[in-house]
Amino acid sequence: MAVTAREVGELVGFAYGHAWRWSEQTDEWSADLAGRLGDDASGLDGSFAVQLLAVHPSFTRNGLGFELLKRLMIASASAVHWLATSDLDTPARRLYRRMGYRPLGYGPETPSGSPGLVLIHG
């Protein structure tokens, strides 16, 4: 499932996610996530995984990320949402905190090599 934001026909924001069921997650990254989360991993089963939230740099800091994530969460109709992000204090992490996401535990490293923090909402 995806939501988009456009300005004069140009794509300026995008959010994507999907329903998460452990029985369907057979890749190495998911196995690593389950291992790192331990017993807490069961809380993700049946939830909605937010995989990507991107906003064009010209449109940051004006609430577009908040609106996209809110629209994605509503469209998912799931009671529980989760995502993985860096454990650094970034604008994205502050957005997730404002929206009520809380730490669940650490998952696989982010592409930048920093520890991956799993946040959950619901």
Backbone hydrogen bonds in HBPLUS format (Angstrom, degrees):
<---DONOR---> <-ACCEPTOR-->    atom                        ^
c    i                          cat <-CA-CA->   ^        H-A-AA   ^      H-
h    n   atom  resd res      DA  || num        DHA   H-A  angle D-A-AA Bond
n    s   type  num  typ     dist DA aas  dist angle  dist       angle   num
A0017-GLY N   A0001-MET O   2.99 MM  16  5.57 153.9  2.06 158.6 165.0     1
A0003-VAL N   A0015-ALA O   2.92 MM  12  5.36 153.7  1.99 149.5 156.4     2
A0015-ALA N   A0003-VAL O   2.95 MM  12  5.36 155.0  2.01 156.7 157.6     3
A0005-ALA N   A0013-GLY O   2.93 MM   8  4.79 145.4  2.05 134.7 130.0     4
A0012-VAL N   A0005-ALA O   2.83 MM   7  5.63 174.9  1.83 152.1 153.8     5
A0013-GLY N   A0005-ALA O   3.27 MM   8  4.79 137.0  2.46 138.8 131.3     6
A0007-GLU N   A0010-GLU O   2.86 MM   3  5.23 152.9  1.94 145.7 152.1     7
A0010-GLU N   A0007-GLU O   3.00 MM   3  5.23 163.6  2.03 117.3 118.3     8
A0056-HIS N   A0012-VAL O   2.78 MM  44  5.01 172.9  1.78 145.3 146.4     9
A0014-PHE N   A0054-ALA O   2.83 MM  40  5.27 154.3  1.89 154.9 159.7    10
A0054-ALA N   A0014-PHE O   2.80 MM  40  5.27 166.0  1.82 163.3 167.4    11
A0016-TYR N   A0052-LEU O   2.87 MM  36  5.16 154.9  1.93 145.0 149.3    12
A0051-GLN N   A0016-TYR O   2.86 MM  35  5.69 137.1  2.04 133.1 146.5    13
A0052-LEU N   A0016-TYR O   3.14 MM  36  5.16 159.4  2.19 145.3 143.1    14
A0018-HIS N   A0049-ALA O   2.97 MM  31  5.42 146.7  2.08 142.4 151.4    15
A0049-ALA N   A0018-HIS O   2.78 MM  31  5.42 160.3  1.82 165.8 159.5    16
A0020-TRP N   A0047-SER O   2.84 MM  27  5.38 165.8  1.86 148.8 147.0    17
A0046-GLY N   A0020-TRP O   2.71 MM  26  5.47 145.1  1.83 157.0 169.1    18
A0024-GLU N   A0021-ARG O   2.90 MM   3  5.56 155.9  1.96 121.3 128.5    19
A0025-GLN N   A0022-TRP O   3.08 MM   3  5.10 152.3  2.16 104.2 112.8    20
A0031-ALA N   A0027-ASP O   3.14 MM   4  6.44 154.9  2.20 148.0 155.3    21
A0032-ASP N   A0028-GLU O   2.91 MM   4  6.17 155.6  1.97 150.3 157.1    22
A0033-LEU N   A0029-TRP O   2.86 MM   4  6.16 155.4  1.92 148.5 155.8    23
A0034-ALA N   A0030-SER O   2.89 MM   4  6.14 166.5  1.91 152.2 154.8    24
A0035-GLY N   A0031-ALA O   2.98 MM   4  6.15 160.4  2.01 146.3 151.9    25
A0036-ARG N   A0032-ASP O   2.94 MM   4  6.14 158.3  1.99 151.6 157.1    26
A0037-LEU N   A0033-LEU O   2.94 MM   4  6.11 156.6  1.99 154.4 160.8    27
A0038-GLY N   A0034-ALA O   2.97 MM   4  5.95 137.7  2.15 143.4 153.6    28
A0040-ASP N   A0037-LEU O   3.19 MM   3  5.36 139.7  2.36 137.9 129.1    29
A0041-ALA N   A0038-GLY O   3.06 MM   3  5.72 160.1  2.10 118.8 124.7    30
A0042-SER N   A0039-ASP O   3.39 MM   3  6.14 154.2  2.46 116.2 120.2    31
A0043-GLY N   A0040-ASP O   3.10 MM   3  5.70 150.9  2.18 115.5 122.7    32
A0044-LEU N   A0041-ALA O   2.99 MM   3  5.66 165.5  2.01 120.8 125.5    33
A0045-ASP N   A0042-SER O   3.23 MM   3  5.51 149.0  2.33 106.1 114.3    34
A0047-SER N   A0044-LEU O   2.97 MM   3  5.28 154.4  2.04 138.8 135.8    35
A0048-PHE N   A0080-VAL O   2.96 MM  32  6.28 145.3  2.08 140.6 151.5    36
A0082-TRP N   A0048-PHE O   2.98 MM  34  6.40 146.7  2.10 159.6 161.7    37
A0050-VAL N   A0082-TRP O   2.82 MM  32  6.03 174.2  1.82 175.2 176.3    38
A0059-PHE N   A0056-HIS O   2.79 MM   3  5.50 164.6  1.81 129.6 135.1    39
A0060-THR N   A0057-PRO O   3.46 MM   3  5.40 172.4  2.46 107.8 107.1    40
A0067-GLU N   A0063-GLY O   3.02 MM   4  6.26 163.9  2.05 151.9 155.9    41
A0068-LEU N   A0064-LEU O   2.89 MM   4  6.09 164.9  1.91 156.1 160.0    42
A0069-LEU N   A0065-GLY O   2.97 MM   4  6.09 169.9  1.98 152.5 155.5    43
A0070-LYS N   A0066-PHE O   2.90 MM   4  6.02 160.2  1.94 150.4 156.7    44
A0071-ARG N   A0067-GLU O   2.89 MM   4  6.05 163.1  1.92 149.6 154.2    45
A0072-LEU N   A0068-LEU O   2.93 MM   4  6.16 158.0  1.98 150.6 156.7    46
A0073-MET N   A0069-LEU O   2.93 MM   4  6.12 162.9  1.96 151.1 155.6    47
A0074-ILE N   A0070-LYS O   2.95 MM   4  6.17 160.6  1.99 152.4 157.6    48
A0075-ALA N   A0071-ARG O   2.91 MM   4  6.02 165.9  1.93 149.0 153.4    49
A0076-SER N   A0072-LEU O   2.97 MM   4  6.11 141.3  2.13 144.6 154.5    50
A0077-ALA N   A0074-ILE O   3.14 MM   3  5.51 142.7  2.29 108.1 117.7    51
A0081-HIS N   A0121-HIS O   2.85 MM  40  5.09 161.1  1.88 150.4 156.8    52
A0121-HIS N   A0081-HIS O   2.74 MM  40  5.09 153.8  1.81 158.8 158.1    53
A0083-LEU N   A0119-LEU O   3.00 MM  36  5.47 149.7  2.09 149.4 155.8    54
A0119-LEU N   A0083-LEU O   2.85 MM  36  5.47 163.2  1.88 162.5 168.0    55
A0085-THR N   A0117-LEU O   2.87 MM  32  5.29 160.1  1.91 147.9 153.7    56
A0117-LEU N   A0085-THR O   2.62 MM  32  5.29 159.4  1.66 170.3 171.3    57
A0087-ASP N   A0115-PRO O   3.21 MM  28  6.02 132.7  2.45 165.1 166.2    58
A0090-THR N   A0088-LEU O   3.00 MM   2  5.73 117.8  2.40 111.7  95.0    59
A0094-ARG N   A0090-THR O   2.99 MM   4  6.30 156.3  2.05 154.0 160.6    60
A0095-LEU N   A0091-PRO O   2.95 MM   4  6.18 150.0  2.04 145.0 153.2    61
A0096-TYR N   A0092-ALA O   2.97 MM   4  6.32 162.5  2.00 156.5 160.0    62
A0097-ARG N   A0093-ARG O   3.03 MM   4  6.24 156.7  2.09 145.2 151.5    63
A0098-ARG N   A0094-ARG O   2.95 MM   4  6.18 160.9  1.99 148.2 153.1    64
A0099-MET N   A0095-LEU O   3.01 MM   4  6.27 141.9  2.16 145.9 156.8    65
A0101-TYR N   A0096-TYR O   2.92 MM   5  5.31 157.9  1.97 157.3 150.1    66
A0100-GLY N   A0097-ARG O   3.02 MM   3  5.18 158.8  2.06 106.5 113.1    67
A0102-ARG N   A0120-ILE O   2.87 MM  18  5.42 159.1  1.91 145.6 149.9    68
A0120-ILE N   A0102-ARG O   2.80 MM  18  5.42 161.1  1.83 152.4 155.3    69
A0104-LEU N   A0118-VAL O   2.73 MM  14  5.52 165.1  1.76 164.0 159.0    70
A0118-VAL N   A0105-GLY O   2.76 MM  13  5.42 171.1  1.77 170.5 170.6    71
A0107-GLY N   A0116-GLY O   2.72 MM   9  5.10 164.1  1.75 147.2 152.8    72
A0110-THR N   A0114-SER O   2.89 MM   4  5.54 168.3  1.91 166.9 169.8    73
A0113-GLY N   A0110-THR O   2.84 MM   3  5.27 161.6  1.87 118.1 124.2    74
